[in-house]
Amino acid sequence: MRLRDSLLICIAGVLLTACTAKYPEPRFITAGNPLTLSEWGQFSISGDHLSLAHGVMAYDLATPLFTDYAHKLRTIWIPKGVAASYQENEVLSFPVGTVITKTFYYPLGHREANTVAKQTDTSAALLRGELTLSQVRLLETRVLVHRESGWVAIPYRWNAEQTEAVLHRTGDIVPLVLQAEAGGLTVFNYVMPNANQCAGCHAPDSNNRVIQPIGPKIRHLNKQYTYGVDAVNQVQFMIDSGRLIQTPESGEWPKNADYSNARASIEARARAYLDINCSHCHSTVGPADTSGLHLESQTAYGASLGICKLAIAAGRGTGNRLHDIVPGHPEASILVYRMQSSEPDIMMPEIGRSLPHSEGVDLISEWIRHLEGDCES
């Protein structure tokens, strides 16, 4: 072989290796728990950037679940040749082979160790499929993979160098200091759930306790997201890219409000917030179904929504209050009392946070303040 041909082959090999490193091939791993996140091929790290692999779709939720002000990069990968199917009120019916990830991270605060910034999660506007690693602290990535036997949850913790996330099934506590925009500091423990605790949220049907995704429902996905330079509707993007089939006309898609959008009604914002943060347990079939409190977006106004409903086996969680929601009186409502608390036997949700969500508490309090009714009559 001539020297020139040898050099060309070597150069081609180097380029192929470089491209493979920057753009890994997403994989469906049919069994077991891979030791590293990179084995799934969903992300690549090159220099100061974490990027999505080709075919991996970033997405956002109209109103996201609160997790101690953590930001979240959410992704879906569906193998070629198959697609998810539309379901109006339930999670999309994803085919076997689907991999869903959620990466928890914070923007950095001061240079002192463990200080992270309390900022509005603007992932949808800023990510464009990429994270600048020198500006964030990565904590964990949770993988949901749809295997022949069903969905499996596999947690990974990022190393200090932010070059790899490693299988971490036992959970952990990460001490952090949250820096508010006004400069105030809050010391708290970010809690990584262990693998068994994943079912606490991701097994929303108490009849079968089967693990499944929570967020990818049409009403949560029906919003704009910035892909490249253009903002497009996420559901439409999934249809156009062949990821979603069997959908009705767009005017029939359910839609939740953005809880932080002051232009939306207080009713729509509050119901969207309760739906995403609470209804995976508080539904007609959820782990909290015996409470009689159902916080899904389609629950009708009345006792099932907590209006003048007496608490059932809440113990200290009542705070000596009688009703879940007292119209006009958030201070007398058990729901607000439990949202405000950070004590393990009082707070709601029971897992997934160490801090109360002050903005969420304010929203639900304002909603209750506007409700009409009288629990004494």
ZAMARGU-4260 file (C-alpha; in steps of 0.2 Angstrom, whole numbers, plus 5000, padded with zeros to 4 digits):
<rodrens>
0) 5000/5000/5000 | 5007/5017/4995 | 5011/5029/5009 | 4998/5042/5003 | 4984/5029/5004
5) 4990/5024/5021 | 4989/5042/5027 | 4972/5044/5020 | 4966/5028/5029 | 4973/5034/5045
10) 4966/5052/5043 | 4949/5044/5040 | 4950/5033/5055 | 4954/5048/5066 | 4940/5058/5059
15) 4928/5043/5062 | 4934/5041/5079 | 4932/5060/5083 | 4914/5060/5075 | 4910/5044/5085
20) 4915/5052/5101 | 4906/5068/5098 | 4890/5060/5091 | 4888/5043/5099 | 4875/5031/5093
25) 4860/5030/5104 | 4857/5012/5110 | 4843/5001/5117 | 4851/4990/5130 | 4839/4975/5132
30) 4844/4969/5149 | 4854/4973/5165 | 4860/4990/5172 | 4875/4997/5162 | 4888/5004/5174
35) 4889/5021/5165 | 4877/5033/5157 | 4888/5034/5141 | 4884/5016/5137 | 4867/5022/5132
40) 4874/5034/5119 | 4861/5048/5123 | 4874/5061/5126 | 4891/5066/5120 | 4904/5077/5129
45) 4916/5087/5119 | 4927/5100/5128 | 4915/5111/5138 | 4899/5105/5130 | 4886/5091/5133
50) 4876/5088/5117 | 4862/5076/5112 | 4866/5062/5101 | 4858/5062/5084 | 4840/5057/5085
55) 4838/5061/5103 | 4824/5074/5106 | 4825/5086/5120 | 4808/5091/5127 | 4800/5102/5140
60) 4784/5102/5151 | 4771/5116/5151 | 4772/5116/5170 | 4786/5105/5177 | 4788/5095/5193
65) 4796/5105/5207 | 4813/5097/5213 | 4821/5110/5224 | 4823/5122/5210 | 4834/5110/5200
70) 4834/5112/5181 | 4831/5097/5170 | 4836/5092/5153 | 4823/5080/5147 | 4826/5069/5132
75) 4817/5055/5122 | 4825/5043/5110 | 4814/5031/5100 | 4822/5018/5088 | 4820/5020/5070
80) 4805/5011/5062 | 4794/5013/5077 | 4784/5027/5085 | 4774/5032/5100 | 4755/5032/5099
85) 4743/5046/5105 | 4733/5044/5121 | 4722/5058/5126 | 4724/5059/5145 | 4738/5046/5149
90) 4756/5045/5145 | 4760/5042/5127 | 4761/5024/5122 | 4779/5022/5118 | 4786/5007/5109
95) 4799/4994/5116 | 4816/5001/5114 | 4812/5019/5120 | 4824/5028/5131 | 4819/5043/5141
100) 4831/5053/5152 | 4830/5067/5164 | 4846/5076/5169 | 4845/5086/5185 | 4857/5101/5186
105) 4859/5119/5193 | 4867/5134/5186 | 4882/5139/5196 | 4881/5152/5210 | 4897/5160/5218
110) 4913/5151/5216 | 4912/5144/5234 | 4910/5125/5234 | 4892/5118/5233 | 4884/5135/5229
115) 4871/5134/5215 | 4860/5148/5209 | 4841/5149/5211 | 4835/5154/5194 | 4820/5151/5183
120) 4822/5135/5173 | 4824/5142/5155 | 4830/5126/5148 | 4818/5127/5134 | 4824/5144/5128
125) 4843/5141/5131 | 4848/5123/5129 | 4845/5120/5110 | 4851/5103/5114 | 4867/5108/5123
130) 4874/5112/5140 | 4889/5122/5144 | 4897/5112/5157 | 4907/5126/5165 | 4891/5135/5169
135) 4882/5121/5178 | 4883/5108/5191 | 4877/5091/5185 | 4870/5080/5198 | 4861/5065/5191
140) 4853/5057/5176 | 4838/5046/5178 | 4835/5034/5164 | 4818/5025/5160 | 4820/5012/5147
145) 4805/5002/5139 | 4810/4984/5138 | 4800/4969/5133 | 4796/4966/5152 | 4790/4984/5154
150) 4798/5000/5160 | 4814/5000/5170 | 4821/5015/5180 | 4840/5016/5181 | 4849/5031/5191
155) 4866/5038/5187 | 4876/5051/5197 | 4888/5063/5188 | 4906/5063/5193 | 4915/5079/5200
160) 4923/5082/5183 | 4907/5081/5174 | 4914/5069/5161 | 4903/5053/5165 | 4888/5048/5176
165) 4890/5031/5185 | 4877/5019/5190 | 4871/5024/5208 | 4857/5013/5214 | 4858/5017/5233
170) 4853/5035/5232 | 4863/5049/5240 | 4862/5066/5249 | 4871/5080/5241 | 4874/5096/5253
175) 4871/5112/5243 | 4869/5130/5245 | 4856/5139/5235 | 4859/5157/5231 | 4844/5168/5227
180) 4845/5181/5214 | 4844/5194/5228 | 4859/5186/5236 | 4851/5176/5250 | 4858/5159/5254
185) 4849/5143/5259 | 4858/5127/5265 | 4849/5111/5260 | 4851/5093/5255 | 4848/5088/5238
190) 4841/5070/5239 | 4845/5057/5226 | 4832/5043/5228 | 4838/5025/5228 | 4832/5014/5214
195) 4818/5006/5224 | 4811/5024/5228 | 4808/5027/5209 | 4792/5017/5210 | 4786/5030/5223
200) 4782/5042/5209 | 4784/5031/5193 | 4771/5018/5198 | 4755/5029/5197 | 4743/5014/5197
205) 4741/5006/5214 | 4732/4991/5206 | 4748/4985/5197 | 4762/4996/5203 | 4770/4995/5186
210) 4783/5008/5182 | 4780/5021/5168 | 4784/5039/5163 | 4775/5053/5171 | 4778/5069/5161
215) 4776/5064/5142 | 4757/5067/5142 | 4749/5077/5128 | 4743/5090/5140 | 4761/5093/5147
220) 4769/5092/5130 | 4757/5103/5120 | 4768/5119/5120 | 4782/5127/5111 | 4800/5122/5112
225) 4815/5129/5103 | 4824/5117/5091 | 4839/5124/5083 | 4833/5142/5079 | 4814/5139/5078
230) 4801/5137/5091 | 4788/5124/5087 | 4775/5115/5095 | 4783/5099/5103 | 4768/5088/5099
235) 4768/5093/5081 | 4787/5091/5080 | 4785/5073/5086 | 4772/5070/5072 | 4783/5078/5059
240) 4798/5068/5064 | 4789/5052/5064 | 4790/5049/5083 | 4771/5050/5086 | 4756/5043/5076
245) 4738/5041/5077 | 4734/5059/5083 | 4718/5069/5081 | 4718/5087/5074 | 4729/5099/5084
250) 4713/5108/5090 | 4708/5092/5100 | 4724/5091/5110 | 4722/5094/5128 | 4734/5108/5135
255) 4740/5113/5152 | 4744/5130/5157 | 4762/5136/5162 | 4760/5139/5181 | 4771/5155/5180
260) 4762/5163/5166 | 4753/5177/5174 | 4742/5180/5158 | 4734/5163/5161 | 4719/5162/5173
265) 4723/5158/5191 | 4712/5142/5189 | 4722/5135/5174 | 4739/5139/5182 | 4734/5131/5199
270) 4726/5116/5192 | 4741/5113/5180 | 4753/5114/5195 | 4743/5102/5206 | 4742/5090/5191
275) 4760/5088/5188 | 4766/5089/5206 | 4753/5079/5214 | 4741/5068/5203 | 4753/5054/5200
280) 4749/5049/5218 | 4732/5059/5220 | 4722/5051/5206 | 4708/5038/5206 | 4720/5024/5204
285) 4736/5032/5212 | 4745/5027/5228 | 4735/5040/5237 | 4718/5035/5230 | 4712/5030/5248
290) 4714/5048/5253 | 4699/5053/5242 | 4709/5068/5235 | 4711/5068/5216 | 4721/5082/5209
295) 4721/5077/5190 | 4717/5091/5178 | 4701/5083/5173 | 4694/5081/5191 | 4678/5091/5193
300) 4676/5105/5206 | 4670/5097/5222 | 4675/5086/5237 | 4686/5075/5226 | 4697/5090/5222
305) 4698/5093/5241 | 4685/5107/5242 | 4678/5106/5260 | 4684/5088/5261 | 4688/5081/5278
310) 4706/5073/5279 | 4708/5054/5280 | 4722/5047/5291 | 4733/5062/5288 | 4739/5062/5306
315) 4751/5077/5310 | 4749/5082/5292 | 4732/5091/5295 | 4741/5104/5306 | 4724/5104/5316
320) 4715/5110/5301 | 4699/5101/5296 | 4698/5102/5277 | 4709/5099/5263 | 4704/5115/5254
325) 4693/5129/5262 | 4687/5141/5249 | 4693/5159/5252 | 4705/5153/5266 | 4722/5146/5262
330) 4728/5147/5280 | 4714/5135/5285 | 4718/5123/5271 | 4728/5107/5274 | 4734/5107/5256
335) 4744/5123/5259 | 4750/5118/5276 | 4758/5102/5269 | 4765/5111/5254 | 4773/5124/5266
340) 4781/5111/5277 | 4798/5102/5275 | 4796/5090/5289 | 4796/5072/5282 | 4779/5066/5291
345) 4770/5082/5285 | 4776/5088/5269 | 4769/5084/5252 | 4775/5078/5240 | 4783/5065/5252
350) 4798/5063/5241 | 4807/5073/5228 | 4810/5089/5238 | 4819/5095/5253 | 4813/5113/5251
355) 4796/5121/5250 | 4792/5128/5233 | 4787/5146/5239 | 4781/5151/5222 | 4770/5136/5221
360) 4763/5139/5238 | 4759/5157/5233 | 4750/5151/5218 | 4739/5138/5226 | 4736/5150/5241
365) 4730/5164/5228 | 4719/5151/5219 | 4711/5145/5236 | 4708/5164/5240 | 4698/5166/5225
370) 4687/5151/5227 | 4669/5153/5232 | 4660/5142/5245 | 4658/5139/5263 | 4663/5123/5272
375) 4651/5127/5287 | 4635/5126/5277
</rodrens>
